[in-house]
Every structure is written in structure tokens, then in C-alpha cells.
């Protein structure tokens, strides 16, 4: 019975020490085994591993690609139009030993703070370079600019044991006060373009109206000229007919013309005509015969 009292605690202690010396490495992790702060082992293969209990400790780092959103910063391109830039990066721990030596016990949080500072500096440097305007940043050249930021950030982040996989500019907006000024300028430009279009439209309308008025005038003039020609030809034909009629029977022609005169003179109305009864005008009314021609 006394031996059992000694064996059972010993077994428990040994079991505890055995379990404390075993740890599991996940395939998504990189593991460092530290002894008094010094790196003794680097475990990257998944499976069971061993350490010295109470003397050695295990520090785990994520081996997957991680994401970091940077703080919103203000940059000024070469055209002096300020932009509010919001970016993010994808990165991973490339060398866990170098990473541990660079950031110490601060781990990922310290590394992300330093990486964020590197990215902000590179964003300001690339977007504020000569020949980089706000229009360039908002155009298809944006991809090339992001590549330059990534490459520059990678060069600076190598000392941290990090690999910068990608950098993306999420938003590149104008500040609120600049945005209002830009909108006002855009509205003014659109108003000017509209006024130019209206002016050109009015000018075209004036040309069309002038052409139409000239066409109407020419058409009326041609019509009046043709009408004068037709009236002249008709008058000539009428005079020819009168002349033929007069030559055929002069007395009947004189009688017919007198009747026309009576018709025009004796037409009803408010007009009055005073003449003597023996006037030659009433020659046919008095005698009923045609007057003798001299």
C-alpha cells in the first residue's frame, strides 16, 4: 500500500511531464521553440513534436496570407489636387526566425504597425512623385502605381521577415471641400458646354430660317413673274380677240362695249352719277339702234 502511494504520484508526474513535452504543429502554422528567449528549433512540418517541459516554450505564427487595412491618409499628387487614400495589403510571414528577431514578443501586432507605416510612406512617395497626377491615379495607370507601391514596400519589409503579396488602393477620393469645388467646376463646364450648344443651335436655326425666307421670296418672285407673263399673254390674247371682233362687225362691237359700260355704271350701290339726258352715253337707250359711225 505504501508503494502505491509513491508510484501513483510518480506516474502522474511523469504523465504530466510527458504531456507537457508534446505539442502539435498545424499545417497552417510555423512554430518556434524558445529556451530562455533564444530560438532552439523551427517547426514547419505538421505533426507531433517535443520540447523540454518548463524550460522551453512554443510560439506559433500563422503561415497563411494575412490582410492588413492601412489608415486613411491624405496625399498630394503633382497637380496639387489633394486625395484621401484608403489602401489594404496582403502579406505573409516568410521567415519566422527573422520575424521573431525583428518584432520580438510584440508579434503580429507590432509587425502590422511597422508594415502600416512602411505602406503609408510608400503610398505618399509613389502617388506624390513627379508626373503622377490625380487623373493618373484615377485612370488605368492605377494598377502600375499599386505594383510600384508593393515592390517598394516589399524591399522595406524584408527586414521584418515579411513578404508583401499585394497592395490595393480601395478608395481615392477628394476631400469634402475639394469635392464641392470640383462639382461646382464640373457644373460650370457643363453649363458652358450647354450654352455653346444652344448658341450653335440658334446659329444653325438662323441659317435655316434665312435660307427658308430666301427660298420663299424667290418662289414668290418667280410665281409673280410667271403670273405677270401669263396676264400679259392673256391681255394680248384678249386684245387680239377684241381686234378681230371689232374688225368683223364694228357696230355690234360698239354695242357690246356700251352694254358693258352700262353694266358697270348702273350697278347698285351708294354712288351717284349726274349727266344730261342727251348724253352720248345713253345713245343706245334712247334710240334702240346702234349709233352711226363717222
Residue pairs with C-beta under 8 A, 6 or more apart in sequence:
17 53
20 53
20 54
21 50
21 51
21 52
21 53
22 48
22 49
22 50
23 31
23 48
23 49
23 50
23 51
23 58
24 47
24 48
24 49
25 31
25 43
25 44
25 45
25 46
25 47
25 48
25 49
26 46
26 60
27 46
28 62
28 63
28 64
29 60
29 61
29 62
29 63
30 42
30 43
30 44
30 60
30 61
30 62
30 63
30 93
30 96
31 42
31 43
31 44
31 49
31 58
31 59
31 60
31 61
32 39
32 41
32 42
32 43
32 58
32 59
32 61
32 96
32 97
32 100
33 39
33 40
33 41
33 42
33 43
33 49
33 51
33 56
33 57
33 58
34 40
34 56
34 57
34 58
34 59
35 52
35 55
35 56
35 57
36 55
39 97
39 100
40 56
41 49
41 51
42 96
42 97
43 49
44 63
51 57
51 58
59 100
61 93
61 96
61 99
61 107
61 108
62 93
62 108
63 92
63 93
64 92
65 90
65 91
65 92
65 165
66 90
66 91
66 92
66 108
67 88
67 89
67 90
68 88
68 89
68 90
68 91
68 112
68 115
68 116
68 119
69 86
69 87
69 88
70 86
70 87
70 88
70 89
70 116
70 119
70 120
70 123
71 116
71 120
72 84
72 85
72 86
73 84
73 85
73 120
73 123
73 124
74 82
74 83
74 84
74 85
74 175
75 82
75 83
75 85
75 123
75 124
75 127
75 128
76 82
76 83
76 128
77 83
77 127
77 128
77 132
77 133
77 134
77 136
77 137
78 128
78 129
78 130
78 131
78 132
78 133
79 133
79 134
79 135
81 133
81 134
81 174
81 178
82 174
82 175
82 178
83 127
83 134
83 137
83 172
83 173
83 174
84 171
84 172
84 173
84 174
84 175
85 123
85 127
85 169
85 171
85 172
86 169
86 170
86 171
86 172
87 119
87 123
87 149
87 167
87 168
87 169
87 170
88 167
88 168
88 170
89 115
89 119
89 150
89 153
89 164
89 165
89 166
89 167
89 168
90 164
90 165
90 166
90 167
91 115
91 157
91 162
91 163
91 164
91 165
92 162
92 163
92 165
93 99
93 111
93 161
93 162
93 163
94 161
94 162
94 163
95 161
96 161
97 161
98 159
98 160
98 161
99 111
99 160
99 161
99 162
100 161
101 161
102 111
102 159
102 160
102 161
103 110
103 111
103 114
103 160
104 110
111 160
111 162
114 160
115 153
115 157
115 160
115 162
115 164
118 153
118 156
118 157
119 149
119 153
119 167
121 156
122 149
122 152
122 153
122 156
123 149
123 169
125 152
126 132
126 145
126 148
126 149
126 152
127 137
127 145
132 145
136 142
136 145
137 145
137 169
137 172
138 172
142 169
142 172
145 169
146 167
146 168
146 169
149 167
150 164
150 165
150 166
150 167
153 164
153 167
154 163
154 164
157 163
157 164
173 179
174 182
242 253
245 252
245 253
245 256
246 253
250 293
251 290
251 293
252 290
254 290
254 291
254 293
255 284
255 290
258 283
258 284
259 284
261 281
262 284
262 285
265 273
265 281
275 281
275 282
277 286
278 286
280 291
283 291
284 290
284 291
